[in-house]
Amino acid sequence: MKANILITALLIFGMVEYIYPDTILVSYTRYGKTEYSHVSRAQSACEPETGQNVYFLKDYKIVTCETI
């Protein structure tokens, strides 16, 4: 139970900007500024499209893809 709460607290909501062969570039807003994170394409739970909203772990992997 505690692990689920910890993982939920670490999830970030963002948008897929670009898909590279091995990584996915995701943008997100933090303190009013746009920031970027490269996440592993191979370890991600889904295969998003550019412009799709996702929940992800910073610099690691995408956890869920929101439907367009």
Sequence and secondary structure as in RCSB ss.txt:
>XXXX:A:sequence
MKANILITALLIFGMVEYIYPDTILVSYTRYGKTEYSHVSRAQSACEPETGQNVYFLKDYKIVTCETI
>XXXX:A:secstr
 HHHHHHHHH EEEEEEEE SSEEEEEEEETTEEEEEEEESSS SS   TT EEEEETTTEEEEE   
